[in-house]
């Protein structure tokens, strides 16, 4: 792809999508502990838009219970989710350490927003 009105290559599109040869796929991961919502994507009109590895579910939800989601049910898939997230972010061209720096800064800047102390 080129920037509009120029012959310069536009890399911004590849930040959010990757080319599988014959189509562009969004760089996104969908995660839910309960499979029914993501199964709508798996079986619906967008099923060919996402790679199956981008759709992550478990067998049961946390029933809107923080403790279940954090300490029991969520622990069953957290490693898989982190692995898929690493793979997807590695493909974005930020292997120079930028992703690591970004995550460190987000943790520092928004640590109290996402962590219980």
N, CA, C and O atoms as a GROMACS GRO file, in nm:
protein
  468
    1UNK      N    1   0.084  -0.117   0.000
    1UNK     CA    2   0.000   0.000   0.000
    1UNK      C    3   0.089   0.124   0.000
    1UNK      O    4   0.198   0.124   0.056
    2UNK      N    5   0.039   0.228  -0.064
    2UNK     CA    6   0.113   0.353  -0.068
    2UNK      C    7   0.030   0.463  -0.004
    2UNK      O    8  -0.093   0.454   0.004
    3UNK      N    9   0.100   0.568   0.041
    3UNK     CA   10   0.030   0.682   0.098
    3UNK      C   11  -0.046   0.753  -0.013
    3UNK      O   12   0.001   0.762  -0.126
    4UNK      N   13  -0.164   0.802   0.020
    4UNK     CA   14  -0.250   0.866  -0.079
    4UNK      C   15  -0.178   0.985  -0.144
    4UNK      O   16  -0.127   1.073  -0.075
    5UNK      N   17  -0.176   0.985  -0.275
    5UNK     CA   18  -0.115   1.094  -0.350
    5UNK      C   19   0.035   1.086  -0.363
    5UNK      O   20   0.096   1.177  -0.420
    6UNK      N   21   0.098   0.979  -0.313
    6UNK     CA   22   0.243   0.964  -0.323
    6UNK      C   23   0.276   0.821  -0.364
    6UNK      O   24   0.188   0.735  -0.372
    7UNK      N   25   0.402   0.799  -0.388
    7UNK     CA   26   0.450   0.663  -0.415
    7UNK      C   27   0.520   0.603  -0.294
    7UNK      O   28   0.578   0.495  -0.303
    8UNK      N   29   0.513   0.673  -0.179
    8UNK     CA   30   0.577   0.624  -0.057
    8UNK      C   31   0.497   0.508   0.001
    8UNK      O   32   0.374   0.508   0.000
    9UNK      N   33   0.570   0.411   0.052
    9UNK     CA   34   0.506   0.295   0.114
    9UNK      C   35   0.443   0.337   0.247
    9UNK      O   36   0.506   0.406   0.327
   10UNK      N   37   0.319   0.295   0.270
   10UNK     CA   38   0.248   0.325   0.393
   10UNK      C   39   0.247   0.200   0.481
   10UNK      O   40   0.175   0.105   0.452
   11UNK      N   41   0.326   0.201   0.587
   11UNK     CA   42   0.336   0.086   0.677
   11UNK      C   43   0.232   0.088   0.788
   11UNK      O   44   0.221  -0.009   0.863
   12UNK      N   45   0.156   0.196   0.801
   12UNK     CA   46   0.062   0.205   0.912
   12UNK      C   47  -0.048   0.099   0.903
   12UNK      O   48  -0.096   0.052   1.006
   13UNK      N   49  -0.086   0.061   0.783
   13UNK     CA   50  -0.189  -0.041   0.766
   13UNK      C   51  -0.143  -0.173   0.826
   13UNK      O   52  -0.222  -0.245   0.887
   14UNK      N   53  -0.015  -0.206   0.809
   14UNK     CA   54   0.037  -0.333   0.859
   14UNK      C   55   0.050  -0.335   1.011
   14UNK      O   56   0.076  -0.440   1.070
   15UNK      N   57   0.031  -0.221   1.076
   15UNK     CA   58   0.030  -0.218   1.221
   15UNK      C   59  -0.094  -0.288   1.275
   15UNK      O   60  -0.089  -0.355   1.378
   16UNK      N   61  -0.204  -0.272   1.206
   16UNK     CA   62  -0.332  -0.326   1.252
   16UNK      C   63  -0.378  -0.451   1.178
   16UNK      O   64  -0.469  -0.520   1.223
   17UNK      N   65  -0.315  -0.481   1.064
   17UNK     CA   66  -0.352  -0.597   0.984
   17UNK      C   67  -0.226  -0.667   0.936
   17UNK      O   68  -0.122  -0.604   0.922
   18UNK      N   69  -0.235  -0.798   0.911
   18UNK     CA   70  -0.125  -0.868   0.847
   18UNK      C   71  -0.178  -0.944   0.727
   18UNK      O   72  -0.293  -0.985   0.723
   19UNK      N   73  -0.090  -0.961   0.629
   19UNK     CA   74  -0.128  -1.023   0.503
   19UNK      C   75  -0.100  -1.172   0.510
   19UNK      O   76   0.012  -1.214   0.542
   20UNK      N   77  -0.201  -1.252   0.479
   20UNK     CA   78  -0.184  -1.398   0.479
   20UNK      C   79  -0.163  -1.450   0.338
   20UNK      O   80  -0.170  -1.571   0.315
   21UNK      N   81  -0.137  -1.363   0.246
   21UNK     CA   82  -0.116  -1.404   0.107
   21UNK      C   83  -0.229  -1.361   0.017
   21UNK      O   84  -0.208  -1.301  -0.088
   22UNK      N   85  -0.351  -1.392   0.058
   22UNK     CA   86  -0.465  -1.355  -0.025
   22UNK      C   87  -0.565  -1.264   0.046
   22UNK      O   88  -0.666  -1.226  -0.012
   23UNK      N   89  -0.538  -1.230   0.172
   23UNK     CA   90  -0.629  -1.142   0.245
   23UNK      C   91  -0.558  -1.078   0.363
   23UNK      O   92  -0.453  -1.125   0.408
   24UNK      N   93  -0.616  -0.971   0.413
   24UNK     CA   94  -0.564  -0.904   0.531
   24UNK      C   95  -0.644  -0.948   0.653
   24UNK      O   96  -0.767  -0.953   0.650
   25UNK      N   97  -0.573  -0.980   0.760
   25UNK     CA   98  -0.634  -1.028   0.884
   25UNK      C   99  -0.606  -0.927   0.994
   25UNK      O  100  -0.491  -0.885   1.011
   26UNK      N  101  -0.709  -0.887   1.070
   26UNK     CA  102  -0.685  -0.792   1.181
   26UNK      C  103  -0.593  -0.852   1.287
   26UNK      O  104  -0.602  -0.970   1.320
   27UNK      N  105  -0.505  -0.768   1.339
   27UNK     CA  106  -0.420  -0.809   1.451
   27UNK      C  107  -0.504  -0.789   1.578
   27UNK      O  108  -0.504  -0.682   1.638
   28UNK      N  109  -0.574  -0.893   1.618
   28UNK     CA  110  -0.663  -0.886   1.733
   28UNK      C  111  -0.671  -1.022   1.799
   28UNK      O  112  -0.659  -1.126   1.733
   29UNK      N  113  -0.693  -1.020   1.927
   29UNK     CA  114  -0.714  -1.144   2.002
   29UNK      C  115  -0.844  -1.126   2.080
   29UNK      O  116  -0.862  -1.027   2.151
   30UNK      N  117  -0.932  -1.222   2.067
   30UNK     CA  118  -1.057  -1.222   2.141
   30UNK      C  119  -1.047  -1.328   2.250
   30UNK      O  120  -1.016  -1.444   2.223
   31UNK      N  121  -1.075  -1.288   2.374
   31UNK     CA  122  -1.064  -1.379   2.487
   31UNK      C  123  -1.190  -1.370   2.572
   31UNK      O  124  -1.237  -1.261   2.604
   32UNK      N  125  -1.245  -1.485   2.606
   32UNK     CA  126  -1.358  -1.491   2.698
   32UNK      C  127  -1.352  -1.626   2.767
   32UNK      O  128  -1.326  -1.728   2.704
   33UNK      N  129  -1.377  -1.626   2.896
   33UNK     CA  130  -1.373  -1.753   2.969
   33UNK      C  131  -1.487  -1.845   2.927
   33UNK      O  132  -1.473  -1.968   2.931
   34UNK      N  133  -1.598  -1.787   2.887
   34UNK     CA  134  -1.715  -1.865   2.846
   34UNK      C  135  -1.722  -1.861   2.693
   34UNK      O  136  -1.714  -1.752   2.635
   35UNK      N  137  -1.737  -1.974   2.626
   35UNK     CA  138  -1.721  -1.979   2.480
   35UNK      C  139  -1.835  -1.925   2.395
   35UNK      O  140  -1.813  -1.900   2.276
   36UNK      N  141  -1.955  -1.906   2.448
   36UNK     CA  142  -2.069  -1.876   2.361
   36UNK      C  143  -2.055  -1.747   2.281
   36UNK      O  144  -2.093  -1.743   2.164
   37UNK      N  145  -2.001  -1.642   2.341
   37UNK     CA  146  -1.989  -1.514   2.270
   37UNK      C  147  -1.888  -1.526   2.156
   37UNK      O  148  -1.915  -1.480   2.044
   38UNK      N  149  -1.774  -1.584   2.181
   38UNK     CA  150  -1.672  -1.598   2.077
   38UNK      C  151  -1.711  -1.705   1.975
   38UNK      O  152  -1.666  -1.700   1.861
   39UNK      N  153  -1.794  -1.799   2.015
   39UNK     CA  154  -1.846  -1.897   1.919
   39UNK      C  155  -1.930  -1.830   1.812
   39UNK      O  156  -1.941  -1.881   1.700
   40UNK      N  157  -1.991  -1.716   1.843
   40UNK     CA  158  -2.065  -1.640   1.743
   40UNK      C  159  -1.970  -1.596   1.632
   40UNK      O  160  -2.007  -1.597   1.514
   41UNK      N  161  -1.848  -1.557   1.667
   41UNK     CA  162  -1.748  -1.519   1.566
   41UNK      C  163  -1.701  -1.644   1.492
   41UNK      O  164  -1.688  -1.643   1.370
   42UNK      N  165  -1.676  -1.750   1.566
   42UNK     CA  166  -1.627  -1.875   1.505
   42UNK      C  167  -1.722  -1.932   1.400
   42UNK      O  168  -1.678  -1.992   1.303
   43UNK      N  169  -1.851  -1.913   1.419
   43UNK     CA  170  -1.949  -1.974   1.330
   43UNK      C  171  -2.024  -1.874   1.244
   43UNK      O  172  -2.098  -1.913   1.154
   44UNK      N  173  -2.007  -1.745   1.270
   44UNK     CA  174  -2.082  -1.642   1.199
   44UNK      C  175  -2.016  -1.597   1.070
   44UNK      O  176  -1.924  -1.661   1.021
   45UNK      N  177  -2.064  -1.485   1.017
   45UNK     CA  178  -2.014  -1.435   0.888
   45UNK      C  179  -1.867  -1.390   0.891
   45UNK      O  180  -1.806  -1.374   0.786
   46UNK      N  181  -1.809  -1.370   1.010
   46UNK     CA  182  -1.670  -1.325   1.020
   46UNK      C  183  -1.574  -1.439   1.051
   46UNK      O  184  -1.458  -1.414   1.083
   47UNK      N  185  -1.620  -1.563   1.043
   47UNK     CA  186  -1.537  -1.677   1.082
   47UNK      C  187  -1.409  -1.689   1.001
   47UNK      O  188  -1.309  -1.740   1.051
   48UNK      N  189  -1.410  -1.643   0.877
   48UNK     CA  190  -1.289  -1.652   0.794
   48UNK      C  191  -1.199  -1.530   0.809
   48UNK      O  192  -1.088  -1.528   0.756
   49UNK      N  193  -1.246  -1.430   0.881
   49UNK     CA  194  -1.168  -1.307   0.899
   49UNK      C  195  -1.055  -1.326   1.000
   49UNK      O  196  -0.949  -1.265   0.987
   50UNK      N  197  -1.077  -1.410   1.101
   50UNK     CA  198  -0.980  -1.428   1.209
   50UNK      C  199  -0.921  -1.568   1.206
   50UNK      O  200  -0.990  -1.665   1.175
   51UNK      N  201  -0.794  -1.576   1.240
   51UNK     CA  202  -0.729  -1.706   1.254
   51UNK      C  203  -0.782  -1.771   1.382
   51UNK      O  204  -0.802  -1.700   1.481
   52UNK      N  205  -0.805  -1.901   1.383
   52UNK     CA  206  -0.858  -1.968   1.504
   52UNK      C  207  -0.774  -1.944   1.629
   52UNK      O  208  -0.828  -1.946   1.740
   53UNK      N  209  -0.644  -1.922   1.614
   53UNK     CA  210  -0.560  -1.897   1.732
   53UNK      C  211  -0.590  -1.762   1.796
   53UNK      O  212  -0.549  -1.737   1.909
   54UNK      N  213  -0.661  -1.674   1.724
   54UNK     CA  214  -0.694  -1.543   1.777
   54UNK      C  215  -0.822  -1.545   1.860
   54UNK      O  216  -0.858  -1.446   1.923
   55UNK      N  217  -0.892  -1.658   1.861
   55UNK     CA  218  -1.018  -1.672   1.933
   55UNK      C  219  -0.997  -1.769   2.049
   55UNK      O  220  -0.995  -1.891   2.029
   56UNK      N  221  -0.981  -1.716   2.169
   56UNK     CA  222  -0.944  -1.797   2.284
   56UNK      C  223  -1.060  -1.802   2.384
   56UNK      O  224  -1.111  -1.698   2.427
   57UNK      N  225  -1.100  -1.923   2.419
   57UNK     CA  226  -1.206  -1.940   2.519
   57UNK      C  227  -1.169  -2.053   2.614
   57UNK      O  228  -1.079  -2.133   2.587
   58UNK      N  229  -1.241  -2.057   2.724
   58UNK     CA  230  -1.230  -2.169   2.817
   58UNK      C  231  -1.364  -2.239   2.818
   58UNK      O  232  -1.448  -2.215   2.730
   59UNK      N  233  -1.386  -2.323   2.914
   59UNK     CA  234  -1.509  -2.402   2.917
   59UNK      C  235  -1.621  -2.339   3.000
   59UNK      O  236  -1.738  -2.370   2.979
   60UNK      N  237  -1.585  -2.251   3.093
   60UNK     CA  238  -1.687  -2.191   3.179
   60UNK      C  239  -1.648  -2.048   3.212
   60UNK      O  240  -1.530  -2.013   3.214
   61UNK      N  241  -1.749  -1.965   3.239
   61UNK     CA  242  -1.719  -1.826   3.270
   61UNK      C  243  -1.699  -1.808   3.420
   61UNK      O  244  -1.712  -1.902   3.498
   62UNK      N  245  -1.666  -1.686   3.457
   62UNK     CA  246  -1.640  -1.656   3.598
   62UNK      C  247  -1.767  -1.611   3.669
   62UNK      O  248  -1.763  -1.579   3.788
   63UNK      N  249  -1.879  -1.608   3.599
   63UNK     CA  250  -2.009  -1.570   3.657
   63UNK      C  251  -2.003  -1.432   3.722
   63UNK      O  252  -2.060  -1.412   3.830
   64UNK      N  253  -1.935  -1.338   3.658
   64UNK     CA  254  -1.920  -1.202   3.710
   64UNK      C  255  -1.859  -1.200   3.850
   64UNK      O  256  -1.888  -1.110   3.929
   65UNK      N  257  -1.776  -1.297   3.879
   65UNK     CA  258  -1.713  -1.309   4.010
   65UNK      C  259  -1.563  -1.287   3.992
   65UNK      O  260  -1.494  -1.369   3.930
   66UNK      N  261  -1.513  -1.176   4.045
   66UNK     CA  262  -1.372  -1.141   4.030
   66UNK      C  263  -1.280  -1.252   4.078
   66UNK      O  264  -1.184  -1.286   4.009
   67UNK      N  265  -1.308  -1.309   4.193
   67UNK     CA  266  -1.220  -1.412   4.249
   67UNK      C  267  -1.211  -1.534   4.158
   67UNK      O  268  -1.103  -1.589   4.139
   68UNK      N  269  -1.324  -1.576   4.100
   68UNK     CA  270  -1.321  -1.690   4.006
   68UNK      C  271  -1.240  -1.656   3.882
   68UNK      O  272  -1.160  -1.738   3.834
   69UNK      N  273  -1.259  -1.537   3.829
   69UNK     CA  274  -1.186  -1.498   3.709
   69UNK      C  275  -1.038  -1.481   3.732
   69UNK      O  276  -0.957  -1.508   3.643
   70UNK      N  277  -1.002  -1.436   3.850
   70UNK     CA  278  -0.861  -1.408   3.879
   70UNK      C  279  -0.787  -1.528   3.936
   70UNK      O  280  -0.674  -1.555   3.896
   71UNK      N  281  -0.848  -1.599   4.027
   71UNK     CA  282  -0.776  -1.704   4.100
   71UNK      C  283  -0.801  -1.846   4.051
   71UNK      O  284  -0.718  -1.933   4.075
   72UNK      N  285  -0.911  -1.872   3.985
   72UNK     CA  286  -0.938  -2.011   3.946
   72UNK      C  287  -0.954  -2.027   3.795
   72UNK      O  288  -0.862  -2.075   3.728
   73UNK      N  289  -1.066  -1.988   3.741
   73UNK     CA  290  -1.096  -2.012   3.600
   73UNK      C  291  -0.997  -1.940   3.508
   73UNK      O  292  -0.951  -1.998   3.410
   74UNK      N  293  -0.965  -1.816   3.539
   74UNK     CA  294  -0.872  -1.739   3.456
   74UNK      C  295  -0.732  -1.796   3.452
   74UNK      O  296  -0.662  -1.785   3.351
   75UNK      N  297  -0.689  -1.855   3.562
   75UNK     CA  298  -0.553  -1.913   3.567
   75UNK      C  299  -0.535  -2.027   3.468
   75UNK      O  300  -0.422  -2.060   3.432
   76UNK      N  301  -0.644  -2.087   3.425
   76UNK     CA  302  -0.635  -2.199   3.332
   76UNK      C  303  -0.594  -2.156   3.192
   76UNK      O  304  -0.537  -2.235   3.117
   77UNK      N  305  -0.623  -2.030   3.154
   77UNK     CA  306  -0.591  -1.988   3.017
   77UNK      C  307  -0.494  -1.870   3.009
   77UNK      O  308  -0.459  -1.828   2.899
   78UNK      N  309  -0.451  -1.817   3.122
   78UNK     CA  310  -0.367  -1.697   3.118
   78UNK      C  311  -0.236  -1.720   3.042
   78UNK      O  312  -0.194  -1.631   2.968
   79UNK      N  313  -0.173  -1.834   3.058
   79UNK     CA  314  -0.047  -1.860   2.987
   79UNK      C  315  -0.068  -1.867   2.837
   79UNK      O  316   0.013  -1.817   2.760
   80UNK      N  317  -0.177  -1.928   2.795
   80UNK     CA  318  -0.210  -1.936   2.653
   80UNK      C  319  -0.235  -1.797   2.596
   80UNK      O  320  -0.186  -1.765   2.488
   81UNK      N  321  -0.310  -1.714   2.668
   81UNK     CA  322  -0.339  -1.578   2.622
   81UNK      C  323  -0.211  -1.497   2.611
   81UNK      O  324  -0.191  -1.428   2.511
   82UNK      N  325  -0.126  -1.503   2.711
   82UNK     CA  326   0.001  -1.429   2.706
   82UNK      C  327   0.090  -1.476   2.592
   82UNK      O  328   0.155  -1.394   2.527
   83UNK      N  329   0.093  -1.606   2.567
   83UNK     CA  330   0.172  -1.660   2.456
   83UNK      C  331   0.121  -1.608   2.322
   83UNK      O  332   0.200  -1.566   2.238
   84UNK      N  333  -0.009  -1.610   2.302
   84UNK     CA  334  -0.067  -1.560   2.176
   84UNK      C  335  -0.044  -1.411   2.161
   84UNK      O  336  -0.018  -1.363   2.050
   85UNK      N  337  -0.053  -1.337   2.271
   85UNK     CA  338  -0.029  -1.193   2.267
   85UNK      C  339   0.116  -1.164   2.231
   85UNK      O  340   0.143  -1.073   2.153
   86UNK      N  341   0.209  -1.241   2.286
   86UNK     CA  342   0.351  -1.224   2.252
   86UNK      C  343   0.374  -1.250   2.104
   86UNK      O  344   0.442  -1.172   2.037
   87UNK      N  345   0.318  -1.359   2.053
   87UNK     CA  346   0.335  -1.393   1.911
   87UNK      C  347   0.280  -1.284   1.822
   87UNK      O  348   0.343  -1.245   1.723
   88UNK      N  349   0.162  -1.234   1.855
   88UNK     CA  350   0.100  -1.131   1.773
   88UNK      C  351   0.179  -1.001   1.779
   88UNK      O  352   0.197  -0.936   1.676
   89UNK      N  353   0.225  -0.962   1.896
   89UNK     CA  354   0.302  -0.837   1.907
   89UNK      C  355   0.439  -0.850   1.842
   89UNK      O  356   0.492  -0.751   1.791
   90UNK      N  357   0.498  -0.969   1.843
   90UNK     CA  358   0.627  -0.989   1.775
   90UNK      C  359   0.614  -0.968   1.625
   90UNK      O  360   0.709  -0.924   1.561
   91UNK      N  361   0.499  -0.998   1.569
   91UNK     CA  362   0.477  -0.982   1.425
   91UNK      C  363   0.454  -0.837   1.385
   91UNK      O  364   0.449  -0.805   1.266
   92UNK      N  365   0.438  -0.749   1.483
   92UNK     CA  366   0.410  -0.608   1.453
   92UNK      C  367   0.535  -0.528   1.422
   92UNK      O  368   0.526  -0.409   1.393
   93UNK      N  369   0.650  -0.590   1.428
   93UNK     CA  370   0.772  -0.518   1.396
   93UNK      C  371   0.827  -0.437   1.512
   93UNK      O  372   0.903  -0.343   1.490
   94UNK      N  373   0.790  -0.471   1.634
   94UNK     CA  374   0.840  -0.398   1.750
   94UNK      C  375   0.935  -0.485   1.831
   94UNK      O  376   0.940  -0.475   1.953
   95UNK      N  377   1.010  -0.570   1.764
   95UNK     CA  378   1.102  -0.661   1.831
   95UNK      C  379   1.227  -0.594   1.884
   95UNK      O  380   1.312  -0.661   1.942
   96UNK      N  381   1.240  -0.464   1.864
   96UNK     CA  382   1.359  -0.393   1.908
   96UNK      C  383   1.357  -0.359   2.056
   96UNK      O  384   1.446  -0.289   2.105
   97UNK      N  385   1.258  -0.406   2.126
   97UNK     CA  386   1.248  -0.375   2.268
   97UNK      C  387   1.142  -0.272   2.297
   97UNK      O  388   1.113  -0.244   2.414
   98UNK      N  389   1.082  -0.214   2.193
   98UNK     CA  390   0.982  -0.111   2.214
   98UNK      C  391   0.860  -0.163   2.288
   98UNK      O  392   0.809  -0.096   2.378
   99UNK      N  393   0.813  -0.283   2.253
   99UNK     CA  394   0.696  -0.338   2.320
   99UNK      C  395   0.722  -0.355   2.469
   99UNK      O  396   0.637  -0.325   2.552
  100UNK      N  397   0.841  -0.404   2.502
  100UNK     CA  398   0.877  -0.420   2.642
  100UNK      C  399   0.878  -0.286   2.714
  100UNK      O  400   0.825  -0.274   2.825
  101UNK      N  401   0.936  -0.186   2.652
  101UNK     CA  402   0.939  -0.052   2.710
  101UNK      C  403   0.798   0.002   2.728
  101UNK      O  404   0.765   0.058   2.832
  102UNK      N  405   0.715  -0.015   2.626
  102UNK     CA  406   0.577   0.032   2.633
  102UNK      C  407   0.501  -0.034   2.748
  102UNK      O  408   0.431   0.034   2.823
  103UNK      N  409   0.515  -0.165   2.763
  103UNK     CA  410   0.445  -0.236   2.869
  103UNK      C  411   0.495  -0.191   3.008
  103UNK      O  412   0.415  -0.180   3.101
  104UNK      N  413   0.624  -0.167   3.020
  104UNK     CA  414   0.678  -0.119   3.147
  104UNK      C  415   0.618   0.017   3.182
  104UNK      O  416   0.578   0.041   3.296
  105UNK      N  417   0.612   0.106   3.082
  105UNK     CA  418   0.558   0.240   3.106
  105UNK      C  419   0.410   0.236   3.139
  105UNK      O  420   0.364   0.309   3.227
  106UNK      N  421   0.335   0.152   3.069
  106UNK     CA  422   0.192   0.139   3.098
  106UNK      C  423   0.171   0.088   3.240
  106UNK      O  424   0.080   0.132   3.310
  107UNK      N  425   0.255  -0.005   3.282
  107UNK     CA  426   0.246  -0.058   3.417
  107UNK      C  427   0.275   0.051   3.520
  107UNK      O  428   0.208   0.058   3.624
  108UNK      N  429   0.374   0.134   3.492
  108UNK     CA  430   0.409   0.242   3.584
  108UNK      C  431   0.301   0.350   3.583
  108UNK      O  432   0.254   0.393   3.689
  109UNK      N  433   0.261   0.393   3.464
  109UNK     CA  434   0.166   0.504   3.452
  109UNK      C  435   0.024   0.467   3.496
  109UNK      O  436  -0.048   0.550   3.551
  110UNK      N  437  -0.015   0.343   3.471
  110UNK     CA  438  -0.152   0.302   3.501
  110UNK      C  439  -0.158   0.186   3.600
  110UNK      O  440  -0.259   0.117   3.608
  111UNK      N  441  -0.053   0.166   3.673
  111UNK     CA  442  -0.045   0.054   3.766
  111UNK      C  443  -0.159   0.049   3.866
  111UNK      O  444  -0.213  -0.058   3.893
  112UNK      N  445  -0.195   0.162   3.920
  112UNK     CA  446  -0.301   0.164   4.020
  112UNK      C  447  -0.439   0.144   3.958
  112UNK      O  448  -0.534   0.108   4.028
  113UNK      N  449  -0.450   0.165   3.830
  113UNK     CA  450  -0.578   0.147   3.763
  113UNK      C  451  -0.608  -0.001   3.740
  113UNK      O  452  -0.724  -0.041   3.734
  114UNK      N  453  -0.503  -0.082   3.726
  114UNK     CA  454  -0.526  -0.221   3.689
  114UNK      C  455  -0.483  -0.322   3.796
  114UNK      O  456  -0.502  -0.442   3.778
  115UNK      N  457  -0.427  -0.275   3.905
  115UNK     CA  458  -0.380  -0.366   4.009
  115UNK      C  459  -0.450  -0.338   4.140
  115UNK      O  460  -0.479  -0.223   4.174
  116UNK      N  461  -0.477  -0.443   4.213
  116UNK     CA  462  -0.530  -0.427   4.348
  116UNK      C  463  -0.414  -0.424   4.446
  116UNK      O  464  -0.324  -0.507   4.438
  117UNK      N  465  -0.416  -0.330   4.536
  117UNK     CA  466  -0.308  -0.320   4.634
  117UNK      C  467  -0.363  -0.337   4.773
  117UNK      O  468  -0.288  -0.331   4.870
   0.00000   0.00000   0.00000
